[in-house]
Amino acid sequence: MSSTPVDPEAQKKVWRPPFDARFPNMNQTRNCWQNYVDYFRCQKTKGEDFAACEYFKSVYTHLCPGFWVEAWDEQREAGTFPGKI
């Protein structure tokens, strides 16, 4: 087996959420949920223009299936979202 050389420039472009010790297991459902909630909490407390909130959005967009996010967005708009934001 030969190994393919990895392009360092291409490797820099790939971003993935760092390890979070609160969620050590393979199942990342809770990590997805927590970052979604944290993003909107951050926006609510710090304001929508606060750049640090974007970290939470980056994590949940990488971890959460799109249809979950769409459903949660609809629930927030309807006032039926089960999380505390």
N, C-alpha and C positions, 0 to 999 in steps of 0.2 A: 504494500500500500504506500502510495506516495502522498505526501501532504501538499496541499495547494498553498502557495504563499499568500498571505493576507496583506492586502493593500492598507497601509497605515492610514491613509487619507480617508478611505471608505469606512474604516473602523471608527474613525472619529465622528463621522456623520450619524452613526447608529446610536440612538439614545434609548436606554431602558431604565425603568425605575430602579433605584438602588435597593439593596436588601434592607428590610425593616424588621427589626428584632421583635416587634409586636406581633408579626405574622410570619412565624418561622416555617409553617407547613407549606406543602405544595399548593393546596387550595387557597387561592388569593381572593376569594369572594369578599371576605370581610375587609381586606385591604382596599379593594375597589370601592366598597361602600363608604369606608371611613374617609378616604380621600375625596370622594364626591361631596360628602357632608362638610368636610373641612374646607373645601374650596368655597362653598356658599357661606359658611360661617365667617370665613376670612373676609369675603367681600362685604358681608353685612356689617362686621365690626370695623374693618379698616377702610372700606370704600372700594368701589369697583375699579379704581385706577391704581390700586396698590399692587405693585409688580410681584411681590413675593407670593401672592395668592396663585399666580400662574403655575407655580411648582405643583400644587395639588391638582390643578387641571391637567397638567402633563401626565401625572401619575395615573389619574383615573381614566384618561382617554387611552392610555396604553393597556390598562388592566381590565377595564369594563367592556363588555359587549355593547355595541352601539344601541341595540334595541332596549337594553336596560336603561341606558342614559336617556333615551327618548321617553320611555315610560316614566322615569323619575322627573324629567322636565315637565311632562304633562301633569303629573301629580302636584308638583310645586305650583304650577300655574293655576290649578283647580283648587289649591288649598287642602289637598288630601294627602300630602307627602307624610309618611310615617316618622321621618327623622326630625330631630330637634335642630333647627338651623337658627 
